[in-house]
Amino acid sequence: MSTSATAIIDPNNWIINNAGSITQDNSLALSEINENKELVVYPNPTNGTFTIQNVPSNTQVNVLDMFGKIVKSLEFEPNTYIDLSQLKKGNYLLQILLPDNQKRLKIIQL
């Protein structure tokens, strides 16, 4: 004897199962995705100063050269700018130490 189950899913997140009951499942709703805003570095490439969007207050930011050496370290505050004008032109990595993880983003100094 074989058993099979089917579920029909519609765009409004309502699930209808074989038993005939209807439940709403918001586990894939867009509101959850939007809560995890991505970090944005701009302008990139930069002529010296740039900022990072969606970073909490008092976030440690390290600027690394392509060899992994920290060339600048600071505590970043939202709506402020980081100045790289004293560094040589080239590619750098931003190491952003968030409360629950860390991110690495590339920045280009012109």
Backbone as ProteinMPNN parsed JSONL, in Angstrom:
{"seq_chain_A": "MSTSATAIIDPNNWIINNAGSITQDNSLALSEINENKELVVYPNPTNGTFTIQNVPSNTQVNVLDMFGKIVKSLEFEPNTYIDLSQLKKGNYLLQILLPDNQKRLKIIQL", "coords_chain_A": {"N_chain_A": [[0.847, -1.166, 0.0], [0.675, 2.116, -0.928], [1.337, 5.445, 0.097], [0.67, 8.826, -0.464], [1.239, 12.329, -0.355], [0.062, 15.541, -1.02], [0.587, 19.018, -1.456], [-0.787, 22.174, -1.928], [0.338, 25.262, -2.827], [-0.152, 28.685, -2.613], [0.412, 32.083, -3.864], [-0.086, 33.753, -1.697], [0.838, 32.583, 0.575], [-0.774, 30.611, 1.728], [-1.441, 27.326, 2.693], [-2.827, 24.377, 1.556], [-3.657, 21.29, 2.673], [-3.924, 17.635, 2.3], [-5.768, 16.864, 4.216], [-7.617, 18.782, 4.255], [-7.488, 21.003, 5.819], [-6.597, 24.452, 6.309], [-3.778, 26.408, 6.448], [-1.706, 29.237, 7.29], [1.491, 30.089, 6.198], [4.145, 31.972, 6.884], [6.865, 31.777, 6.636], [8.529, 32.272, 4.489], [8.139, 34.885, 3.882], [8.548, 38.198, 2.538], [9.003, 40.268, 4.368], [10.641, 39.271, 6.367], [13.048, 38.885, 5.052], [13.803, 41.498, 4.41], [14.516, 42.538, 6.878], [17.145, 41.833, 7.355], [19.291, 43.74, 6.348], [21.562, 44.429, 3.743], [25.041, 45.254, 3.83], [26.287, 48.281, 2.543], [28.73, 49.855, 0.687], [29.793, 53.024, -0.177], [31.001, 55.99, -1.859], [32.159, 53.636, -4.259], [34.348, 52.737, -6.61], [36.533, 54.867, -4.582], [37.672, 58.223, -4.006], [38.962, 58.778, -1.741], [37.318, 59.234, 0.599], [34.637, 57.419, 2.083], [31.523, 55.812, 2.959], [29.636, 53.499, 5.004], [26.634, 51.842, 4.73], [23.911, 50.686, 6.787], [25.149, 49.721, 9.093], [25.559, 48.955, 12.499], [25.894, 51.163, 15.417], [29.103, 51.87, 16.893], [30.691, 49.918, 15.605], [33.39, 47.856, 14.886], [35.76, 48.462, 12.419], [38.1, 47.323, 10.167], [40.651, 48.126, 7.894], [42.188, 46.383, 5.419], [45.165, 45.57, 3.64], [46.003, 43.954, 0.504], [47.545, 41.88, 1.331], [46.584, 41.119, 3.71], [47.257, 42.609, 5.906], [46.494, 44.835, 8.528], [45.831, 48.108, 7.83], [44.493, 50.269, 8.678], [42.38, 51.007, 11.407], [39.304, 51.358, 13.031], [36.513, 52.616, 15.009], [33.396, 52.526, 13.835], [30.765, 54.816, 13.172], [27.334, 55.235, 12.3], [26.371, 57.261, 9.468], [28.773, 58.61, 9.132], [32.051, 59.212, 7.709], [34.759, 57.322, 6.304], [38.165, 57.893, 5.945], [40.463, 57.315, 3.486], [42.47, 58.625, 2.218], [45.162, 58.907, 2.85], [46.284, 56.525, 2.185], [47.886, 54.393, -0.271], [46.969, 54.218, -3.768], [44.794, 51.62, -4.82], [43.524, 48.245, -4.227], [41.582, 47.312, -1.41], [40.509, 45.551, 1.539], [37.601, 45.637, 3.51], [37.111, 44.831, 6.754], [34.473, 44.098, 8.625], [33.339, 44.004, 11.775], [30.708, 42.64, 13.081], [28.081, 42.285, 15.61], [27.23, 39.536, 15.632], [28.645, 38.249, 13.625], [31.163, 38.514, 11.022], [31.933, 40.615, 8.225], [33.417, 40.879, 4.999], [34.338, 43.233, 2.7], [35.145, 44.537, -0.513], [37.055, 47.421, -1.344], [37.939, 50.058, -3.508], [40.587, 52.214, -3.849], [41.145, 55.166, -5.456]], "CA_chain_A": [[0.0, 0.0, 0.0], [1.485, 3.326, -0.98], [0.669, 6.672, 0.505], [1.292, 10.037, -0.99], [0.626, 13.559, 0.126], [0.316, 16.689, -1.87], [0.249, 20.314, -0.871], [-0.932, 23.227, -2.916], [0.803, 26.509, -2.221], [-0.47, 29.83, -3.454], [1.303, 33.225, -3.621], [-0.385, 34.435, -0.441], [1.383, 31.748, 1.64], [-1.747, 29.702, 2.309], [-1.17, 25.938, 2.333], [-3.979, 23.488, 1.684], [-3.147, 19.916, 2.676], [-4.914, 16.598, 1.957], [-6.791, 16.732, 5.252], [-8.624, 19.809, 4.032], [-7.305, 22.182, 6.661], [-5.858, 25.535, 5.669], [-2.911, 27.141, 7.374], [-0.881, 30.248, 6.645], [2.908, 29.92, 6.526], [4.87, 33.167, 6.477], [8.29, 31.558, 6.814], [9.254, 32.81, 3.349], [7.621, 36.217, 3.573], [9.574, 39.19, 2.247], [9.301, 41.13, 5.509], [11.762, 38.692, 7.089], [14.253, 39.099, 4.27], [14.161, 42.904, 4.477], [15.087, 42.864, 8.175], [18.581, 41.616, 7.262], [19.763, 44.635, 5.305], [22.94, 44.213, 3.337], [25.956, 46.371, 3.99], [26.546, 48.974, 1.289], [29.871, 50.764, 0.744], [29.724, 53.977, -1.287], [31.184, 55.555, -3.236], [33.166, 52.598, -4.478], [35.631, 53.185, -6.08], [36.543, 56.114, -3.831], [38.829, 59.116, -4.128], [39.526, 58.999, -0.417], [36.361, 59.038, 1.681], [33.462, 56.602, 1.774], [30.737, 55.445, 4.126], [29.028, 52.171, 4.976], [25.239, 51.863, 5.162], [23.32, 49.55, 7.508], [26.087, 49.231, 10.112], [25.179, 49.47, 13.812], [26.843, 52.035, 16.107], [30.272, 51.283, 17.562], [31.14, 48.727, 14.881], [34.82, 47.85, 14.573], [36.056, 48.308, 11.002], [39.519, 47.265, 9.842], [40.984, 48.206, 6.478], [43.313, 45.481, 5.19], [45.733, 45.56, 2.295], [45.776, 42.667, -0.154], [48.333, 40.855, 2.022], [45.897, 40.823, 4.958], [47.78, 43.459, 6.973], [45.601, 45.929, 8.893], [46.464, 49.403, 7.574], [43.695, 51.268, 9.395], [41.394, 50.388, 12.278], [38.498, 52.401, 13.658], [35.169, 52.297, 15.467], [32.548, 53.242, 12.877], [29.44, 55.291, 13.558], [26.499, 55.504, 11.117], [26.354, 58.615, 8.914], [30.102, 59.211, 9.133], [32.877, 58.794, 6.583], [36.092, 56.781, 6.545], [39.104, 58.567, 5.057], [41.595, 56.496, 3.047], [43.297, 59.448, 1.341], [46.576, 58.75, 3.19], [46.75, 55.231, 1.689], [48.208, 54.315, -1.698], [45.907, 53.756, -4.649], [44.759, 50.173, -4.96], [42.41, 47.48, -3.667], [41.639, 47.027, 0.019], [39.377, 44.82, 2.099], [37.028, 46.146, 4.743], [36.682, 43.78, 7.678], [33.459, 44.727, 9.464], [33.071, 43.075, 12.873], [29.344, 42.811, 13.567], [27.879, 41.567, 16.877], [27.053, 38.092, 15.499], [29.525, 37.702, 12.598], [31.972, 39.537, 10.371], [31.801, 40.706, 6.772], [34.555, 41.442, 4.275], [33.928, 43.88, 1.462], [36.256, 45.116, -1.259], [36.981, 48.844, -1.645], [38.996, 50.469, -4.425], [41.086, 53.564, -3.605], [41.669, 55.751, -6.699]], "C_chain_A": [[0.895, 1.232, 0.0], [0.651, 4.522, -0.537], [1.401, 7.846, -0.113], [0.53, 11.23, -0.467], [0.97, 14.671, -0.842], [-0.062, 17.948, -1.105], [0.187, 21.316, -2.005], [-0.558, 24.525, -2.226], [0.455, 27.649, -3.157], [0.416, 31.017, -3.079], [1.056, 33.95, -2.301], [0.021, 33.62, 0.779], [0.359, 30.866, 2.341], [-1.456, 28.303, 1.801], [-2.426, 25.115, 2.577], [-3.452, 22.065, 1.615], [-4.274, 18.927, 2.395], [-6.021, 16.474, 2.979], [-7.868, 17.807, 5.101], [-8.458, 21.028, 4.912], [-6.432, 23.208, 5.94], [-5.04, 26.245, 6.741], [-2.129, 28.193, 6.591], [0.547, 30.088, 7.138], [3.671, 31.123, 5.988], [6.377, 32.993, 6.583], [9.12, 32.096, 5.658], [8.789, 34.21, 2.969], [8.755, 37.209, 3.385], [9.917, 40.071, 3.429], [10.474, 40.584, 6.316], [13.072, 38.932, 6.354], [14.726, 40.537, 4.403], [14.762, 43.305, 5.817], [16.6, 42.71, 8.164], [19.142, 42.455, 6.12], [21.229, 44.364, 5.005], [23.757, 45.465, 3.574], [26.254, 46.963, 2.62], [27.685, 49.953, 1.509], [29.759, 51.716, -0.44], [30.429, 55.265, -0.931], [32.29, 54.513, -3.322], [33.255, 52.344, -5.977], [35.53, 54.563, -5.426], [37.803, 56.922, -4.128], [39.427, 59.424, -2.762], [38.556, 58.74, 0.711], [35.165, 58.231, 1.191], [32.718, 56.345, 3.068], [30.161, 54.048, 3.93], [27.606, 52.296, 5.504], [24.882, 50.582, 5.886], [24.292, 48.908, 8.492], [25.643, 49.793, 11.456], [26.268, 50.376, 14.41], [27.954, 51.225, 16.758], [30.746, 49.988, 16.915], [32.62, 48.869, 14.56], [35.011, 47.578, 13.093], [37.565, 48.338, 10.827], [39.669, 47.349, 8.334], [42.248, 47.38, 6.291], [43.855, 45.663, 3.782], [45.555, 44.167, 1.715], [46.643, 41.545, 0.41], [47.702, 40.473, 3.354], [46.382, 41.643, 6.134], [46.787, 44.595, 7.246], [46.349, 47.248, 8.722], [45.699, 50.549, 8.229], [42.643, 50.526, 10.202], [40.614, 51.504, 12.971], [37.184, 51.844, 14.151], [34.222, 53.16, 14.651], [31.218, 53.611, 13.491], [28.627, 55.541, 12.29], [26.548, 56.994, 10.742], [27.682, 59.346, 9.055], [30.887, 58.631, 7.961], [34.214, 58.262, 7.059], [37.016, 57.4, 5.499], [40.289, 57.652, 4.758], [42.599, 57.306, 2.228], [44.79, 59.323, 1.639], [47.151, 57.416, 2.706], [47.039, 55.301, 0.192], [46.982, 53.879, -2.485], [45.962, 52.241, -4.746], [43.521, 49.561, -4.351], [42.648, 47.206, -2.19], [40.421, 46.209, 0.406], [38.914, 45.526, 3.361], [36.58, 44.947, 5.562], [35.751, 44.455, 8.678], [33.037, 43.713, 10.515], [31.709, 43.398, 13.476], [29.152, 42.013, 14.85], [27.816, 40.043, 16.732], [27.933, 37.451, 14.427], [30.43, 38.805, 12.059], [31.774, 39.467, 8.87], [33.093, 41.275, 6.218], [34.058, 41.961, 2.932], [35.146, 44.511, 0.805], [35.998, 46.602, -1.48], [38.164, 49.192, -2.543], [39.329, 51.929, -4.162], [41.7, 54.087, -4.899], [42.745, 56.784, -6.414]], "O_chain_A": [[1.777, 1.361, 0.849], [-0.557, 4.592, -0.764], [2.624, 7.829, -0.254], [-0.663, 11.152, -0.174], [2.064, 14.708, -1.405], [-0.922, 17.929, -0.224], [1.01, 21.299, -2.92], [-1.085, 24.845, -1.16], [0.735, 27.587, -4.355], [1.108, 30.959, -2.062], [1.923, 34.692, -1.839], [-0.399, 33.924, 1.896], [0.612, 30.414, 3.458], [-1.245, 28.11, 0.603], [-3.011, 25.151, 3.659], [-2.863, 21.671, 0.608], [-5.434, 19.318, 2.268], [-7.115, 16.022, 2.644], [-8.911, 17.741, 5.752], [-9.207, 21.995, 4.773], [-5.631, 22.861, 5.072], [-5.552, 26.626, 7.793], [-1.917, 28.058, 5.386], [0.791, 29.967, 8.338], [3.825, 31.275, 4.776], [7.102, 33.988, 6.616], [10.312, 32.352, 5.833], [9.025, 34.662, 1.848], [9.808, 37.074, 4.007], [11.034, 40.585, 3.494], [11.232, 41.363, 6.894], [14.102, 39.161, 6.988], [15.929, 40.78, 4.499], [15.456, 44.319, 5.892], [17.281, 43.409, 8.914], [19.433, 41.93, 5.046], [22.026, 44.103, 5.906], [23.245, 46.583, 3.526], [26.451, 46.23, 1.651], [27.623, 50.788, 2.411], [29.643, 51.273, -1.582], [30.452, 55.614, 0.249], [33.237, 54.527, -2.536], [32.324, 51.788, -6.559], [34.59, 55.32, -5.669], [38.854, 56.371, -4.457], [40.323, 60.263, -2.658], [38.917, 58.09, 1.692], [34.743, 58.346, 0.041], [33.228, 56.628, 4.152], [30.197, 53.493, 2.832], [27.397, 52.802, 6.606], [25.467, 49.527, 5.638], [24.261, 47.695, 8.701], [25.375, 50.99, 11.555], [27.415, 50.355, 13.965], [27.774, 50.063, 17.122], [31.157, 49.06, 17.612], [33.049, 49.89, 14.023], [34.496, 46.592, 12.565], [38.231, 49.266, 11.283], [38.914, 46.726, 7.588], [43.265, 47.644, 6.932], [43.093, 45.885, 2.841], [45.006, 43.288, 2.38], [46.495, 40.389, 0.014], [48.217, 39.604, 4.057], [45.959, 41.397, 7.264], [46.3, 45.238, 6.317], [47.365, 47.487, 9.376], [46.205, 51.668, 8.32], [42.08, 49.534, 9.738], [41.2, 52.479, 13.441], [36.779, 50.746, 13.772], [34.242, 54.386, 14.761], [30.617, 52.832, 14.23], [29.179, 56.015, 11.297], [26.742, 57.86, 11.596], [27.71, 60.576, 9.094], [30.447, 57.685, 7.308], [34.738, 58.693, 8.085], [36.69, 57.427, 4.313], [41.026, 57.262, 5.663], [43.49, 56.728, 1.606], [45.61, 59.605, 0.765], [48.358, 57.191, 2.799], [46.507, 56.155, -0.518], [46.071, 53.252, -1.943], [47.041, 51.648, -4.754], [42.576, 50.268, -3.999], [43.767, 46.908, -1.772], [39.424, 46.181, -0.315], [39.726, 45.958, 4.179], [35.764, 44.145, 5.108], [36.184, 45.281, 9.481], [32.447, 42.682, 10.189], [31.579, 44.318, 14.283], [29.971, 41.148, 15.159], [28.295, 39.325, 17.61], [27.968, 36.225, 14.325], [30.449, 39.911, 12.598], [31.487, 38.408, 8.312], [33.778, 42.055, 6.88], [33.448, 41.237, 2.145], [36.065, 44.965, 1.486], [34.871, 47.005, -1.766], [39.265, 48.675, -2.354], [38.453, 52.79, -4.242], [42.672, 53.516, -5.393], [43.294, 57.375, -7.344]]}, "name": "protein", "num_of_chains": 1, "seq": "MSTSATAIIDPNNWIINNAGSITQDNSLALSEINENKELVVYPNPTNGTFTIQNVPSNTQVNVLDMFGKIVKSLEFEPNTYIDLSQLKKGNYLLQILLPDNQKRLKIIQL"}
